[in-house]
Amino acid sequence: MNNNYKIKIKSKANALQFRKSLVVLGSMVKKNIKNQYRRSVLGIFWTVLNPLLNMLVMWFVFDKIFGRTSSDLFYPVYILSGTITFNFMRGATTQSLPCMVYNYDLLTKTRVPYAVFPLSQNLSAMVNLGFSVIALIILMLACIPQGVQFHWTMLMMAVPWFPSLFLFSLGMSFALCSVYVRFRDIKHFYDVFLTLWMYATPIFYSLSSLKLGPTAGMIMKLNPMLYYVQYVRELLMGTVPSWQTHAICYGVGILSFLIGFTIFRLSRKKFILYI
């Protein structure tokens, strides 16, 4: 009886802790979204306008000035689909990078699992991605006269495409926020690395248009964002990606999550010492 009673008490405590964590997680996501566009006139509508405006700038520069490279998708749709994919990863990881340091008060004053903090940043980025997809749909509707079509495969953006991308970004977020606690300089290095990573990802150019040697081609194929971007573009063209593409996206996503969470779990006991 005593053992059963202890088990019941422990399970109730765990359930209460879980509900408390969900409440904190929800409030943090709302706070993150509100803080993004605080005091702006259009507010959350910027999550739709921002990707559209950035797409227009890139379309003007790379199409009208430099001359665009060939692509199977209508070029503005090609740019925007790549941009929103890469921006989700960039937004999730850059916001997660300092999240343990910025939430020092919550770390010390509440008994909330540390994983809530990077997870909340990734969920906030997910909300932004949802609005960016709305921007993509608006663009596609406007471009129907240019031959843009909607396909049922676009439904696969929710599942299975997004969960694999989410796992990849969340794993990176766990690793980055763990390292940032001890090495604050990583933020500056990561900003530079993201710029390089963006240009190494076929967002505004097609991979087939590049004249790459065997070594450079192999390096480009090691870029995980290449496959996430190609995946979503295949869906927009009405093509179901191959099982190899699925395997790569989920393999990279799961591996990133396992490595990142392991680093986070091994480092979390020393967070308070370095913050």
N, C-alpha and C positions, 0 to 999 in steps of 0.2 A: 504493500500500500504506500509506504513512504517513497519508494522509488517511482511508482506511478504518479504520485502527487508531485514529486519534483519535476518529472518529465512534463506534466501538464503546466506547471508554473513556468518552466523554461520555454515551452512552446508558446504560451500566451505572451511572455515577455518578448520573444522573437517576433511574434505577429505584430505586437504593439510597436516595436522598433521599426519593422518594415513599413507599417502605415505612416509612422512619423517621417521616415525617409522619403516616402512618396510625396507627402505634403511639402517637405522642404524642397524636393526636386521640382515639383510643380511651381512653387513660388519663385524659385531661382530662374526657371525658364521664362516665366512671365516678366521677371525683373530684367533679365538680359534683353528680351525683345523690346521692352519699354525704353531701356537706357540707350538703345541703338539710335532712336529717333526722338529723343527727348527735346522738347521745345521747337521741333520742326513743324511747319504748317501742314504738310501732307502726312506726317507721321508714318504709320506702317505702310502706306501706299508706296513709299520709297523702295520697299522690298520688291515691288513689281517694276517700278520705273527705273531703278538703278541698273538692273541687268539689260533692260532695253536700251537705255542711253549708252551704256558701255559697248553694247553690240553695234550701235550706230557709229560710234567713234571708230571702232576696229574695222567695221565694214567700209567706212569712208577712207581710212588710211590704207588698208591692204587691198581693197578692190579698186577704188578710184585713183589713188595715187601710185601705188606700187604694181597694181594689176594682180588680181587674185589668182591663186592656183586652182586647178580643176578639182571639182568634188562632185559626188553623186547627189548631194543634197543642195537645195537652193542656198546660196552662200550665206545670207543672214541667219538662216536656221542652222546651218553648219557651225557658224561662229558661236551663236547663243547656246547651242546644246553642249559644246565643249566648255564654254565659259562657266555655265551654271554647275557643271560637274566638277571642274577644278576649284571653283570658288567655294563649293560646299566643303571640300577637304581643307582648303586654305583657311576658311573662316572657323571651322571646328578646331583645327589644331592651333592656330595662332591665339584664339581666345582661351583655349585650354592651357596653353603654355604657362601663364602666370597665375592660374586659378587657385592653386594651393596657397600661394603667397598672399594674394589679394583677399582671400577668405580666412585669414589668420584668426579673426575674432570668433568665427563660427567653429573653427577647428578646436579652439581652446575652451569654448563656452558651451558647446552642445555635443551630444553623443550621436553624431551623424556619421555614417560610413564615409570614409574619405573619397570613395569612388563616385559619390554623388556629384562632386564638383566638376570633374572633367566630363562626366556623363551629361550634366545639365548644359554644358557648352555645346556638346554634340547635338543634343535635342533642340537647342535654340537654332543651331545651323540647319537642322532638319526642317524647322518651321520656315526659315528663310528660303530653303530649297523649294518648299511647297509653293511659296509665292513666286519664285523664279520660274517654276513650271507653268504657272498661270501666265506669266509674261511670254513664255515660249508658245503657249497655245494661242494667245492673242496675236503674236507675230505670225503664226501659221495660218490663222484665219484671215489676216490681212493679206497674206501672200498666196491665197488660193488662186487668184487670177494668173499668177506666175507658174502655176502647175503644182503647187504644194498640196499634198494629200494627207489625210489622216488614216492611220491603219490600226487594226485591233492590237497589234503588237505593242503599241504605246502603253497598254495596260500593264505590260511586264516591267515598266519602269518602277512600279510599286513593289512588285515581287516577280522575279528574283533579283533585279538589278540593284535596287537601293540597299537591301540588307547587306550585300557583300561590300558595297562602298562604305556603309556605316561601320561595319566591323573594322575595315581598314583604317578609317579615320579615328575611330575610338581607340584602337590599339596604339596608333601613333600618339594620340593625346595622352594616354596613360604614361608612355615612355617619356614624352617631352616635358610634362609637368613634373615628373619625378626628377629629371635631370636639372630642370630650372631651379628647383629648391636649393641646390648646392652650387650650380654654375649659372649665374644670371646673364653672363655674356652670350649664352646660347641663343638668346632672343635675337641679337644682332646678326649672328651667323645664320640663323634660320630664315630671317627676312631675305638675306642675300640668296640663300639656297632656294627659297621659294620662287624668286625671280628667274633663276636658272632653270628650275623645274618647270615653270610655266612655259618658257620658250622651248624646252626640250619635249613638250607635249604638243601634239598636233591640234591646237585649238583654232588657229587662223590659217594654217596651211595643211596640206595633205601629205602623209608620209610618202606616198608614191611619187610625189613631185620632187623629193630630195634625191640628190645624187650622192649616195652614201657608199663608202667602202665596206668590206666585210666586218671590220672591227667596229666602225661607227654604227653600222646597222645592228650589230649584236648589242651594243650599249643602249641604243634606242629601244630595243625590244625588252630590255630589263626594266624599263620605266613602267611601274604598275598602273599609273594614271592613263597610259596609252590604251590599255584594255578596257578600262571603265568608260573612257570617252568613245572608243570604237563601239562598245556594247550599246550605248544609248543611241548612237547614230544609226546603227543597224535596225534598232527598234523603230526609229522614226522613218526609215525607208521601207518598213513592212517586212523585214527579214528577222527570223528567229536565229539568234547567235548559235554557233556550233557548240557541241558539248565541251570542246577544248577551251573555248572562251569562257564558258561557265566554270570549268574546272580551275582555270587560271584566276578568275575574279574571286571565287570563293576560297581557293587555296591561299591566295595572297591575303585576303581579308582575315581568314581564320588564323593564319600564321602571324600576321601583324597583331591581332588581338591577344593571342597567347603570349607572344614575346613582350608586348607592352604591359599587359596585366601582370605578368611575372615580375618585371622590373618594378612596377608600381607596388606590388605586394611586398617585395623584399625591401623596398626603400621607405615605406610609409611609417615605420616605427621611429625613423630618425627625422621625419619632417619637422617636428616641433623644435628640434635642436638647431636646425639651420635656418628656419624662418625667422 
